[in-house]
Amino acid sequence: MLQKLITLMYYANKYYPEDLKIGMAFKDVISGDVGILAKRYNVMDGWPDAGPIWAWDIIWTGPCTNESNSNQPYTEMGILGMINAGRLELCND
């Protein structure tokens, strides 16, 4: 049963790393905040023996955003998980 659930979750993904681009905007469906992908970078860049872990800086604005949380880093897999789960809705899709 668990294997079947994992397989269904895998095929439910609509968005993948190559779909994320600088300037892509999305809305957090719970807070109402809107974020824009600003910069992609490898957090493991200084570690020559480690594989890449990609992250994005997101610039946020909206009702739950202030100066302390308007620029936040997120891993690429975390962003994709939130988009594919419906927590973030793309604004320019």
C-alpha positions, 0 to 999 in steps of 0.5 A: 500500500505504501509503495503505491502511495509513493508512486502516486505522489511521484507522478502527481508532480506537475513542476520540476527544477527546470520549471523554476526561473528567475522572476517567477511569481507565486502566492502563498494560499494561506498567508496571501503573500506573494513571492518572486524567485530572485536568485538561484545558488548552490549552498554546497558550492564551497564543498568540493566533494559534495553534490549540489543542493540548490536554493533560491532567494525569494522576495516576499510581499503581502499581509504577513511580510515585514522587513525581517522576513521579506527576503528568505532562502528556500531549497529548490526541493522545498519550493517544488514540494509546496507548489506541487502540494498546492501551498503555493499557486503560480501567478504567471503560469 
